[in-house]
Amino acid sequence: MTFVLRYTTGEDVQLYDVIKTGNGNIGVIEKLLAPGSIDAEAFFVFDAGGVLIQENWDGKPGYLVMEADDIPEWEDTSFIRRGTARDLLPRS
C-alpha cells in the first residue's frame, strides 16, 4: 500500500516540499512517516502516519510532527513549492 497525503489544495505531499506551517513559519517536509512504520512509531504517529517538518525559526531548525488525520493542522498548512534537500537548514 502506498502512503499518500494531500494538501487541502490537492497537491500530493512530497519529501522536501516547502510549506508554510500553522505556526506561520516556513518549513520543509523532512520525512514522510508511513502508518505502521518504525519512523511513524518513533514520532508517535504509528496508526495514522504523518510528516516530520523542519521549520525555520529565524535561521535555526525547529521540528514539528503533523499526524495525517489532524485536519485543523493541515487546513492551516500552505503548500509553497516543491523543494530539494538543499532547502533543509543544517542541523546544529
C-alpha positions in Angstrom: 0.0 0.0 0.0 1.3 3.4 -1.0 1.1 6.2 1.6 -0.2 9.4 0.1 -1.0 12.7 1.9 -2.5 15.7 0.2 -2.6 19.4 1.0 -6.0 21.0 1.2 -5.4 22.4 -2.3 -5.0 18.9 -3.7 -1.2 18.5 -4.3 0.4 15.3 -3.1 2.7 15.9 -0.1 6.3 15.0 -1.2 9.7 14.9 0.5 11.3 18.3 0.7 8.2 20.3 -0.1 8.5 23.9 1.1 5.4 24.9 3.1 4.1 27.5 5.5 3.0 25.8 8.7 0.2 26.6 11.0 2.8 28.4 13.2 3.3 30.9 10.4 6.9 29.6 9.8 8.4 28.4 6.5 9.1 24.6 6.7 10.4 21.7 4.7 9.0 18.2 4.7 12.0 16.3 6.1 10.4 12.8 6.4 7.2 11.0 5.4 6.0 8.8 8.2 4.1 5.9 6.7 1.5 4.3 9.1 2.8 1.3 10.9 6.5 2.1 10.1 9.3 2.3 12.6 9.7 6.0 11.8 5.9 6.6 12.5 6.3 4.7 15.8 9.3 6.8 16.7 7.3 10.0 16.2 4.1 8.8 17.9 2.0 8.6 14.7 2.1 4.8 14.3 -1.6 4.3 13.4 -2.2 7.3 11.0 1.2 8.2 9.8 2.2 11.8 9.1 5.2 14.0 8.3 8.3 15.4 10.1 8.7 19.1 9.2 11.8 21.1 9.7 10.6 24.7 10.5 12.8 27.8 10.0 12.9 29.6 13.4 15.0 32.7 12.5 17.6 30.6 10.7 17.6 27.8 13.2 15.9 24.4 12.6 12.9 23.5 14.7 10.8 20.4 14.3 7.1 19.7 14.1 5.3 16.4 13.5 1.9 16.5 11.9 -0.3 13.5 12.0 -2.0 12.5 8.8 -5.5 12.8 10.3 -5.0 16.1 12.1 -7.4 18.1 9.9 -7.1 21.5 11.6 -3.3 21.5 11.3 -3.5 20.5 7.6 -6.0 23.3 6.9 -3.5 25.8 8.4 -0.6 24.5 6.3 0.1 26.0 2.9 2.0 24.4 0.0 4.5 26.8 -1.4 6.7 24.8 -3.9 8.5 21.6 -4.5 12.0 21.6 -3.0 15.1 19.6 -2.6 17.4 18.5 0.3 19.2 21.9 -0.1 16.1 23.6 1.3 16.8 22.0 4.7 18.7 24.0 7.3 21.9 22.4 8.6 21.3 20.6 11.9 23.2 22.2 14.8 
